[in-house]
Amino acid sequence: MQGDADIPDIPTEMRAVVCYGPGDYRNERRPVPVPGPGEVLVRVVAAGICVGDAKCHGGAPMFWGDGNRPAYAESDVIPGHEFVGQVVALGEGADALHGLKIGDLAVSEQIVPCGACRYCRSGDYWMCMPHDIYGFHRATQGAWAEYMLFPAKSLNYRLPETLDPFHGVFVEPLACSVHAVNRGNIKLNDVVVISGCGALGLGMVAAARMKNPAVLIALDLNEHRLDLARRCGADIVMNPGKTDVVAAIRDLTGGYGCDVYIEATGAPKSVEQGLLAIRKLGTFVEFSVFRDPVTVDWTIIGDSKELDIHGAHLSPRTYPTAIRMLEQGLLPIDDILTHRLPLEAFGEGIALANDGSQSIKVVLDPALN
Protein backbone atom coordinates (compact mmCIF):
# COMPACT_ATOMS: atom_id res chain seq x y z
CA MET A 1 0.00 0.00 0.00
CA GLN A 2 2.90 2.37 0.60
CA GLY A 3 4.19 4.37 -2.33
CA ASP A 4 2.96 7.29 -4.46
CA ALA A 5 1.45 5.01 -7.08
CA ASP A 6 -1.25 3.93 -4.64
CA ILE A 7 -2.57 7.44 -3.93
CA PRO A 8 -5.89 8.26 -5.62
CA ASP A 9 -7.03 11.81 -6.30
CA ILE A 10 -8.21 13.63 -3.18
CA PRO A 11 -11.88 14.58 -3.35
CA THR A 12 -13.29 17.80 -1.97
CA GLU A 13 -15.89 16.07 0.22
CA MET A 14 -15.81 13.00 2.44
CA ARG A 15 -18.12 10.78 4.44
CA ALA A 16 -17.84 11.26 8.20
CA VAL A 17 -19.54 10.45 11.48
CA VAL A 18 -20.18 13.66 13.45
CA CYS A 19 -21.01 13.99 17.14
CA TYR A 20 -23.57 16.59 18.19
CA GLY A 21 -23.93 15.36 21.76
CA PRO A 22 -24.39 12.14 23.74
CA GLY A 23 -26.45 9.72 21.67
CA ASP A 24 -26.62 12.15 18.74
CA TYR A 25 -24.06 10.94 16.17
CA ARG A 26 -24.84 11.44 12.48
CA ASN A 27 -23.56 10.31 9.10
CA GLU A 28 -22.71 13.43 7.12
CA ARG A 29 -20.66 14.73 4.24
CA ARG A 30 -17.90 17.11 5.25
CA PRO A 31 -15.17 19.01 3.35
CA VAL A 32 -11.90 17.12 3.15
CA PRO A 33 -9.40 19.03 5.33
CA VAL A 34 -6.59 20.93 3.62
CA PRO A 35 -3.25 20.60 5.46
CA GLY A 36 -1.64 23.83 6.63
CA PRO A 37 2.01 24.31 7.65
CA GLY A 38 3.32 21.25 9.47
CA GLU A 39 0.06 19.31 9.05
CA VAL A 40 -0.43 15.86 7.51
CA LEU A 41 -3.53 14.70 5.64
CA VAL A 42 -4.16 10.96 5.70
CA ARG A 43 -6.74 8.74 4.08
CA VAL A 44 -8.14 6.66 6.95
CA VAL A 45 -7.46 2.96 6.42
CA ALA A 46 -9.16 1.82 9.63
CA ALA A 47 -10.51 3.37 12.84
CA GLY A 48 -11.24 1.48 16.03
CA ILE A 49 -14.21 1.83 18.34
CA CYS A 50 -12.88 2.02 21.88
CA VAL A 51 -15.09 1.09 24.83
CA GLY A 52 -14.41 4.67 25.93
CA ASP A 53 -15.91 5.86 22.64
CA ALA A 54 -18.99 3.77 23.33
CA LYS A 55 -19.32 5.14 26.86
CA CYS A 56 -18.82 8.66 25.50
CA HIS A 57 -21.64 8.08 23.02
CA GLY A 58 -23.88 7.15 25.91
CA GLY A 59 -22.99 10.32 27.82
CA ALA A 60 -21.36 8.51 30.74
CA PRO A 61 -20.05 11.01 33.36
CA MET A 62 -16.38 10.34 32.77
CA PHE A 63 -13.63 12.94 32.87
CA TRP A 64 -10.40 13.81 31.10
CA GLY A 65 -7.46 16.01 31.93
CA ASP A 66 -8.03 18.22 34.97
CA GLY A 67 -11.01 16.18 36.17
CA ASN A 68 -13.55 18.90 35.47
CA ARG A 69 -14.36 18.25 31.81
CA PRO A 70 -17.07 15.76 30.84
CA ALA A 71 -15.59 13.12 28.58
CA TYR A 72 -18.30 13.17 25.97
CA ALA A 73 -17.12 14.89 22.82
CA GLU A 74 -17.79 18.51 22.04
CA SER A 75 -20.48 19.07 19.44
CA ASP A 76 -19.49 19.20 15.77
CA VAL A 77 -16.63 16.77 16.33
CA ILE A 78 -15.69 13.66 14.32
CA PRO A 79 -14.95 10.88 16.87
CA GLY A 80 -12.16 8.31 16.73
CA HIS A 81 -8.74 8.14 18.39
CA GLU A 82 -7.63 4.65 17.29
CA PHE A 83 -6.60 4.69 13.65
CA VAL A 84 -4.14 4.06 10.86
CA GLY A 85 -3.95 6.19 7.73
CA GLN A 86 -2.07 6.61 4.49
CA VAL A 87 -0.38 9.96 3.92
CA VAL A 88 -1.94 11.68 0.91
CA ALA A 89 -0.89 15.33 1.37
CA LEU A 90 1.67 17.28 3.39
CA GLY A 91 1.53 20.89 4.50
CA GLU A 92 4.57 23.13 4.21
CA GLY A 93 7.46 21.66 6.23
CA ALA A 94 5.47 18.63 7.40
CA ASP A 95 7.73 16.08 5.69
CA ALA A 96 10.79 17.23 7.63
CA LEU A 97 8.86 17.84 10.84
CA HIS A 98 7.29 14.39 11.01
CA GLY A 99 9.61 12.26 8.86
CA LEU A 100 6.73 11.25 6.60
CA LYS A 101 6.24 11.19 2.84
CA ILE A 102 3.32 10.70 0.50
CA GLY A 103 2.23 7.07 0.50
CA ASP A 104 3.48 6.22 3.99
CA LEU A 105 1.25 4.35 6.40
CA ALA A 106 1.20 6.27 9.65
CA VAL A 107 -0.31 6.45 13.11
CA SER A 108 -0.48 9.36 15.50
CA GLU A 109 -0.50 9.35 19.29
CA GLN A 110 -4.02 9.92 20.49
CA ILE A 111 -3.13 13.14 22.35
CA VAL A 112 -1.82 16.25 20.61
CA PRO A 113 0.14 18.02 23.35
CA CYS A 114 0.09 21.80 23.56
CA GLY A 115 3.80 22.02 24.33
CA ALA A 116 3.32 24.99 26.67
CA CYS A 117 1.62 23.77 29.87
CA ARG A 118 3.40 22.63 33.02
CA TYR A 119 3.14 18.96 32.06
CA CYS A 120 4.39 19.40 28.51
CA ARG A 121 7.32 21.53 29.65
CA SER A 122 8.37 18.85 32.16
CA GLY A 123 8.15 16.09 29.52
CA ASP A 124 4.92 14.62 30.89
CA TYR A 125 3.10 15.48 27.67
CA TRP A 126 0.44 12.76 27.98
CA MET A 127 -1.03 14.67 30.93
CA CYS A 128 -1.19 17.90 28.89
CA MET A 129 -3.60 20.35 30.52
CA PRO A 130 -5.69 21.24 27.42
CA HIS A 131 -5.77 17.49 26.74
CA ASP A 132 -6.64 17.54 23.06
CA ILE A 133 -7.31 13.91 22.21
CA TYR A 134 -8.41 13.09 18.68
CA GLY A 135 -12.16 12.81 18.39
CA PHE A 136 -13.18 14.72 21.51
CA HIS A 137 -12.38 18.37 20.76
CA ARG A 138 -12.94 20.49 17.67
CA ALA A 139 -9.21 21.25 17.57
CA THR A 140 -8.42 17.55 17.04
CA GLN A 141 -11.01 15.99 14.75
CA GLY A 142 -10.96 12.21 14.80
CA ALA A 143 -10.81 9.26 12.45
CA TRP A 144 -14.41 8.14 11.88
CA ALA A 145 -14.18 9.63 8.41
CA GLU A 146 -12.53 9.01 5.06
CA TYR A 147 -9.79 11.57 5.74
CA MET A 148 -8.28 13.26 8.79
CA LEU A 149 -5.54 15.75 9.69
CA PHE A 150 -2.54 15.19 11.93
CA PRO A 151 -1.85 18.66 13.44
CA ALA A 152 1.59 20.23 13.39
CA LYS A 153 2.11 19.39 17.08
CA SER A 154 1.03 15.77 16.71
CA LEU A 155 3.36 12.86 17.49
CA ASN A 156 3.45 10.60 14.45
CA TYR A 157 5.02 7.28 13.49
CA ARG A 158 5.60 5.65 10.13
CA LEU A 159 4.58 1.99 10.06
CA PRO A 160 6.93 -0.62 8.59
CA GLU A 161 6.04 -1.94 5.16
CA THR A 162 6.03 -5.49 6.56
CA LEU A 163 3.04 -4.72 8.82
CA ASP A 164 -0.45 -5.45 7.54
CA PRO A 165 -2.01 -1.97 7.12
CA PHE A 166 -5.24 -3.05 8.83
CA HIS A 167 -3.31 -4.24 11.89
CA GLY A 168 -2.04 -0.71 12.39
CA VAL A 169 -5.41 0.21 13.93
CA PHE A 170 -4.34 -1.72 17.04
CA VAL A 171 -1.20 0.33 17.68
CA GLU A 172 -3.03 2.85 19.88
CA PRO A 173 -4.76 0.39 22.25
CA LEU A 174 -1.66 -1.79 22.42
CA ALA A 175 0.51 1.20 23.27
CA CYS A 176 -1.88 2.00 26.14
CA SER A 177 -1.54 -1.60 27.32
CA VAL A 178 2.25 -1.38 27.28
CA HIS A 179 2.16 1.78 29.40
CA ALA A 180 -0.12 0.13 31.97
CA VAL A 181 2.26 -2.82 32.22
CA ASN A 182 5.24 -0.49 32.58
CA ARG A 183 3.45 1.19 35.49
CA GLY A 184 3.41 -2.19 37.25
CA ASN A 185 7.22 -2.29 37.56
CA ILE A 186 7.12 -6.05 37.03
CA LYS A 187 10.12 -8.05 38.28
CA LEU A 188 11.31 -11.48 37.22
CA ASN A 189 10.01 -13.33 40.29
CA ASP A 190 6.63 -11.61 40.37
CA VAL A 191 3.23 -13.21 40.18
CA VAL A 192 1.26 -10.85 37.92
CA VAL A 193 -2.51 -10.76 37.45
CA ILE A 194 -4.23 -9.05 34.52
CA SER A 195 -7.94 -8.63 35.26
CA GLY A 196 -9.92 -8.31 32.04
CA CYS A 197 -9.08 -9.80 28.64
CA GLY A 198 -10.71 -7.38 26.26
CA ALA A 199 -8.58 -5.78 23.58
CA LEU A 200 -6.57 -3.77 26.10
CA GLY A 201 -6.25 -6.58 28.61
CA LEU A 202 -4.99 -8.96 25.93
CA GLY A 203 -2.41 -6.36 24.98
CA MET A 204 -1.38 -6.16 28.64
CA VAL A 205 -0.97 -9.93 28.80
CA ALA A 206 1.31 -9.86 25.74
CA ALA A 207 3.29 -6.93 27.13
CA ALA A 208 3.60 -8.49 30.59
CA ARG A 209 4.85 -11.70 28.96
CA MET A 210 7.76 -9.69 27.56
CA LYS A 211 8.69 -8.80 31.17
CA ASN A 212 9.03 -12.54 31.88
CA PRO A 213 7.41 -12.69 35.34
CA ALA A 214 7.45 -15.96 37.28
CA VAL A 215 3.70 -16.47 36.79
CA LEU A 216 1.29 -14.54 34.58
CA ILE A 217 -2.41 -14.95 35.36
CA ALA A 218 -5.30 -13.65 33.24
CA LEU A 219 -8.87 -13.22 34.50
CA ASP A 220 -12.08 -12.86 32.48
CA LEU A 221 -15.68 -14.05 32.50
CA ASN A 222 -15.53 -14.99 28.80
CA GLU A 223 -13.92 -18.36 28.00
CA HIS A 224 -13.01 -17.35 24.43
CA ARG A 225 -11.11 -14.35 25.72
CA LEU A 226 -9.29 -16.56 28.21
CA ASP A 227 -8.23 -18.79 25.33
CA LEU A 228 -6.83 -15.74 23.55
CA ALA A 229 -5.06 -14.73 26.76
CA ARG A 230 -3.23 -18.05 26.74
CA ARG A 231 -2.18 -17.36 23.16
CA CYS A 232 -0.92 -13.94 24.26
CA GLY A 233 1.29 -15.53 26.91
CA ALA A 234 -0.73 -16.16 30.07
CA ASP A 235 0.48 -19.11 32.15
CA ILE A 236 -2.82 -19.53 34.01
CA VAL A 237 -6.32 -18.31 33.15
CA MET A 238 -9.26 -18.08 35.55
CA ASN A 239 -12.93 -17.27 35.20
CA PRO A 240 -14.15 -15.36 38.29
CA GLY A 241 -17.66 -16.61 37.51
CA LYS A 242 -16.50 -20.18 38.07
CA THR A 243 -13.53 -19.85 40.42
CA ASP A 244 -12.88 -18.04 43.68
CA VAL A 245 -9.92 -16.23 42.14
CA VAL A 246 -8.84 -14.53 45.38
CA ALA A 247 -8.53 -17.90 47.11
CA ALA A 248 -6.87 -19.45 44.05
CA ILE A 249 -4.27 -16.68 43.81
CA ARG A 250 -3.49 -16.95 47.51
CA ASP A 251 -3.13 -20.73 47.17
CA LEU A 252 -0.67 -20.26 44.31
CA THR A 253 1.44 -17.85 46.35
CA GLY A 254 1.67 -19.56 49.72
CA GLY A 255 -1.10 -17.41 51.13
CA TYR A 256 0.55 -14.08 50.31
CA GLY A 257 -1.22 -12.90 47.16
CA CYS A 258 0.01 -11.62 43.80
CA ASP A 259 2.79 -9.06 43.50
CA VAL A 260 1.16 -6.98 40.74
CA TYR A 261 -2.51 -6.62 39.88
CA ILE A 262 -3.53 -4.69 36.76
CA GLU A 263 -7.21 -3.78 36.52
CA ALA A 264 -8.57 -3.57 32.96
CA THR A 265 -12.27 -4.43 33.22
CA GLY A 266 -13.99 -1.19 34.19
CA ALA A 267 -16.04 -3.23 36.69
CA PRO A 268 -16.04 -2.10 40.35
CA LYS A 269 -16.02 -5.74 41.50
CA SER A 270 -12.62 -6.22 39.84
CA VAL A 271 -11.15 -3.41 41.94
CA GLU A 272 -12.33 -4.97 45.19
CA GLN A 273 -11.14 -8.37 43.97
CA GLY A 274 -7.69 -6.99 43.25
CA LEU A 275 -7.31 -5.37 46.66
CA LEU A 276 -8.07 -8.73 48.26
CA ALA A 277 -5.88 -10.76 45.90
CA ILE A 278 -2.75 -8.62 46.12
CA ARG A 279 -0.04 -9.14 48.74
CA LYS A 280 1.17 -6.60 51.27
CA LEU A 281 3.48 -4.01 49.64
CA GLY A 282 2.15 -5.05 46.24
CA THR A 283 1.53 -2.84 43.20
CA PHE A 284 -2.00 -2.16 41.97
CA VAL A 285 -2.38 -0.54 38.52
CA GLU A 286 -5.73 1.00 37.62
CA PHE A 287 -6.27 1.50 33.91
CA SER A 288 -10.01 1.32 33.34
CA VAL A 289 -12.57 4.02 32.67
CA PHE A 290 -15.62 3.48 34.90
CA ARG A 291 -19.21 4.44 34.23
CA ASP A 292 -19.81 5.33 37.89
CA PRO A 293 -17.68 6.22 40.93
CA VAL A 294 -16.07 3.21 42.64
CA THR A 295 -15.95 2.88 46.43
CA VAL A 296 -13.43 0.60 48.16
CA ASP A 297 -12.06 0.05 51.65
CA TRP A 298 -9.07 2.38 51.69
CA THR A 299 -7.88 0.79 54.94
CA ILE A 300 -6.71 -2.16 52.82
CA ILE A 301 -4.63 0.20 50.69
CA GLY A 302 -3.11 2.00 53.66
CA ASP A 303 -3.01 0.41 57.08
CA SER A 304 -3.53 -3.23 56.07
CA LYS A 305 -1.24 -3.65 53.06
CA GLU A 306 0.63 -0.38 52.32
CA LEU A 307 0.05 -0.81 48.61
CA ASP A 308 1.55 1.15 45.73
CA ILE A 309 -1.42 2.40 43.69
CA HIS A 310 -0.57 3.52 40.15
CA GLY A 311 -2.84 5.00 37.56
CA ALA A 312 -2.24 4.45 33.85
CA HIS A 313 -3.35 6.96 31.24
CA LEU A 314 -2.69 6.89 27.48
CA SER A 315 0.59 5.68 26.01
CA PRO A 316 3.64 7.88 26.56
CA ARG A 317 6.69 6.73 24.60
CA THR A 318 5.21 3.27 23.97
CA TYR A 319 4.12 3.51 20.32
CA PRO A 320 7.45 2.13 19.01
CA THR A 321 7.11 -0.90 21.30
CA ALA A 322 3.52 -1.52 20.19
CA ILE A 323 4.50 -1.29 16.53
CA ARG A 324 7.34 -3.77 17.11
CA MET A 325 5.03 -6.21 18.94
CA LEU A 326 2.59 -6.18 16.03
CA GLU A 327 5.35 -6.54 13.47
CA GLN A 328 6.74 -9.54 15.37
CA GLY A 329 3.33 -11.20 15.61
CA LEU A 330 3.26 -11.36 19.42
CA LEU A 331 -0.56 -11.28 19.52
CA PRO A 332 -3.23 -13.24 17.61
CA ILE A 333 -4.27 -9.96 16.05
CA ASP A 334 -6.63 -11.37 13.42
CA ASP A 335 -8.68 -12.94 16.23
CA ILE A 336 -8.62 -9.72 18.27
CA LEU A 337 -9.93 -7.54 15.41
CA THR A 338 -13.29 -9.27 15.43
CA HIS A 339 -15.52 -6.91 13.44
CA ARG A 340 -14.93 -4.78 10.35
CA LEU A 341 -17.81 -2.44 9.52
CA PRO A 342 -18.45 0.47 7.13
CA LEU A 343 -18.58 3.99 8.57
CA GLU A 344 -22.34 4.09 8.20
CA ALA A 345 -22.64 1.12 10.60
CA PHE A 346 -21.02 3.01 13.50
CA GLY A 347 -24.19 2.52 15.59
CA GLU A 348 -23.93 -1.24 15.25
CA GLY A 349 -20.24 -0.99 16.15
CA ILE A 350 -20.97 1.02 19.30
CA ALA A 351 -23.58 -1.52 20.34
CA LEU A 352 -21.10 -4.36 19.83
CA ALA A 353 -18.44 -2.56 21.85
CA ASN A 354 -20.91 -1.80 24.66
CA ASP A 355 -22.10 -5.40 24.83
CA GLY A 356 -18.66 -7.00 24.56
CA SER A 357 -19.91 -10.58 24.52
CA GLN A 358 -19.55 -11.02 20.75
CA SER A 359 -16.66 -8.67 20.01
CA ILE A 360 -13.18 -7.77 21.13
CA LYS A 361 -12.10 -4.93 18.83
CA VAL A 362 -14.62 -3.40 16.44
CA VAL A 363 -13.13 -1.50 13.51
CA LEU A 364 -14.65 0.92 11.02
CA ASP A 365 -13.32 0.67 7.46
CA PRO A 366 -14.17 3.74 5.33
CA ALA A 367 -13.48 1.74 2.16
CA LEU A 368 -16.46 -0.53 2.85
CA ASN A 369 -19.87 0.46 1.53
N, C-alpha and C positions, 0 to 999 in steps of 0.2 A: 504493500500500500504506500510505502514511503517513496518519494520521488516526484518531480514536477509533472511527469507525464500522467499522473493519476489525479490531477487537480482539475475538476470541471469548472466551467464559468460560474462566477458568484452571482446569484440572483439579487434582486433588490428587496425582495420580501421573503419571509420564512414562516414556517409553522412554529408555534410556540405555545406552551402552557403558561398562563399568567395567573398569579394569585391576586385576588382582590380582598381577601380576608379569610378567616378560618371557615373552611367548608365551601368557599366560593372560589374555585379554580376553573379557568375557562380555556378552551382551545381557541386560539386567535391567530391572525396573521400580523406579523410585526416587521418593521424595516430591518434588514440585515445591518448590524453595526458596521461602522467604518472605522478602522483603527487609526487612532491619533499617534502622536510621538510616543515611542516606547511600548505601544500596545500590540497585541497579537490577536488576529482573528483566526479561529479554528472552526472547522466543520465538525460538529459533534458526531462521534462514532458510536458512543454509548453513554448513557447516564443512569446511575443507580438510584433506586428509591431506598433511602435510609429509613430505619424505624423512626428516627427523629423527624424525618420529613413527614411521615405518616401522622405522628403525634402533633406536629405543627399544623397539618391540615385540619386536624380535629380541634385545634385551639387549646391544646393542653397548656396549663399555666406553668410552663418551663421558663428558664431564664438563661441569658448569655451574658458574658462580659462582666459588668459591674454588679450583676444580680438584680438590677432594677428594670430590665428591659424584657418584656414578654417575648418569648422565642418565636411566636408565629411571625411569618414574614410581613414586611411592610406591604401595603397595597401597590399594585402595578409593578410587581416583581416576578421575574421568571425563576421558579425554584430550581434546585439541583446543585449539590456540591460534590457529588461523586461522578467523575466523568473522565473520558479520554477523547481527544480530538486530533484532527489533522490540520496542520498549519496551512492556511490558504492565503493569508495576506499579512504583511508586516508593516507597522507604522514606522516612521522615521526613527532610525537608531535601534529598533527593536531586535534586529538580528544580533548585533553586538552585545546589547544589554542582556539578552536571555540565552544566547548561544543556540538559537533556533533558525531554521531555514524553511522555505516553502516545501511542503511535502512531508515534513517531519511529523511523526506521531508524538503527542506531548500530553502531559498532565500538569496540573497546577495545584499547589497546596490550597486547601479549602479556605484558608484565611489570607486576606490581603492586608498585611500590616501597614499601619500609617507611617512608621519610621520615626515618629516624633514624640510619642508618649513615653512615660517613665519605663514601661515594660519593653518597648521597642529599643529604647536607648541602652537598656541594660542587657540586651540580647535575648530577652524573654518574649520574643515577638508573638508567640502563639497566645499570649494573654493580652494582646494589644487592646487598649481601652476602647477605641471606637468599635473594634471587633467586627470588621466587615468580612463576613463569611459569604461565599457565593450563594446566591439564591435566597437570601434573607433581607438584604438591603438594596435599595435602588442603585447604590453606587457599585454594587457587585452582582450584576444579573447572572443567573445561574444557567444550567445546562439542559433544562427540559425544553430544548429548542433545536432547530437545525444548525444554528451557528451561535457562537458566543465569543466574547472578548476576554482576553487575559489583560488586566490593567498593567500599566507601566511598573507599579510596585509589586506585582505578583511574583511568586516564587515558583519557577517553572522547571520541568525536567523533560528531556528528550527520552523517549522509550527506545530500547534496542530493537533493531530490525528482526531479531530472532523471536521476539515476544508476539504472540497472537494479539492483534489490535484490540479485539473484544475483551481480552483478559485485562487490559489496561484499566478498565472501569473499577477493578478491585484494588488498585494501588491505594486509593484514599482510605477505605476501611482497614486494609491491612496495615497501613502506616500507623493508624490510630491504635491498632492492636499491638504493634511493636512498642509503641510508647508506653502503653499500659504495662506491658511485661517489663520494660526497662524500669518503670517505677517500683516494681517489686523487688529489685536488687537481689535477684535469685542467685543462690550459691550452689556449688556442686553437690553438697550433701542434703539439700533441701527437699522436703516433700511439698509440692506445689499443687494447689487446687484451682482450677478454672471453673467457675460456676456460670453455666450458660454456653451453649454451643450453637448459637446463631452464627451469622457471617463473621461478626467481630470476635466472638468467643473461639470459633475455629481458627481464626487468624492468631489469636493469643496462644492457643495450643501449639500451633506450628512454630511461633516465635519462642515460646518457652522451651520447646524441644531443642532449639538451637543453643539454649543456655545449659543443656545437659544436666538437669537436676536429678537427684537420686530416684525420685518417683514423681510422675506427672499424672494427676487425676483430673478427669473431666466429668462434669455433672450436667445433666439435662433431663427433662421429662420426656423427650422425643427419642425413641430408639434409633431412628434413622440418623439423627444428628450425632448420637453417641457412636454409631458406626463410622461416621465421617471423622469424628474426633480421634478414633483409633488410627485412621489413615493419616491424620495430621500429626500423630506422634504420641498420643496419650498412652500411658502404660496401663491404666485402670480407668474404666468408665463406670459411672453409677447413675441410677435413676432415682431421684429423691422420692418419686411416687411409689417406688417399690422397695426402697432400702432406707434404713435409718442411717443417713450418710454421716451424721455427726458421730454416732457410735462406731461406724465402720472406719472412719478416719482415725479416731482415737485408738481403735484396735490395731490399726496398721502402724501406729507410731508409739506403741508402748504406753498408751494412755495420755500422751502429751498433746497431740493435735498437730495440724500441719504448720509448716513454717511460713508459707505465703498463701494467701487466699485472694484471688482476683475475682471481683463481682462484675458479671457482664450480662445479667438477666433483666434488670430494670424491675425486678419483683421484690417488694419489701421483705418477704419471707427469706429470700436468699441472703439478705444482709444479716438478719438475725442468725440464720444458719451458720454463716461465716464466722460471726463473733463467738459462737459456741464451738466451732470446729477448729479454730486456730489456737496455737499454743501461746503460753505466756511469752512476751517479748517478740511476738510474731509481727508480720507485716501484712496489713489489709489494704488492698488497692480497690478503690471505688471508681468504676468507669461509667456506669449506666446513667441514662437520663430517665427520671421517674415521672410518672403522671401526677403523683400526689406526694406531699411531704412524708418522710419516713421517720418513725420514732423508734429508738432503740434504748437499751439500758446502757447509758454511758459509764456506769460503774464498772462494767466489764472492760471497757476500753482503758479506763484509768486505773482505779484502785486494784481491780482483780488481775488484770493481765499486762498493764503498761504496754499497750500495743502501739506500733507505728502505723498511723492512718495516712495513706497517700491518695490524693485524687489523681485522675488522669484525664487530660483534656487535649483533644486534637492530636497532632502528630509532628512535633518539632524535630527536625533533622532526621526523620526516619523514612522519608520517601525513598532514598537510595537503597536502603535495606529491603523495603517492600518490593521494589522493582526487581532486585536481585533474587528474592525468594520466589517471585512469580516466574522469572526467567529460568530458575533452576528446578522448577516444578515441585516445590516443597509442599504444595497443597493440591488436593483433588479439585482443581478450580472449575472444571466443567460440571462437576456435581454440586458445586456451591452456587454457581450462577444458574439458578433453577428456572427462571422465567425471562423470556425476551419478548417484549410487547412494543407495539407502535406508540408514538407519542399520544395519539388520541385515546389510548386505553389507559391513561394515567390513573383514572379512577379505579379500574380493576386492579392495577398495580398497588395502589395505596391500600385497598382492601386486603390483598394478599399479604402485604407487609404487616398490616395490623393484626391479621389473624395468625400468621406464622406457622400454622400447622402443615401447610402444603408448600411452603416456600422457604428458601434461605436468603438468596439475594435476587431481587426483582430488578430487571434492567429495561430501560426504555431505549429503543433503537429507532432513531429518526428516519432511517432508510426504509423501515417497514411501512406498509400502507394498510 
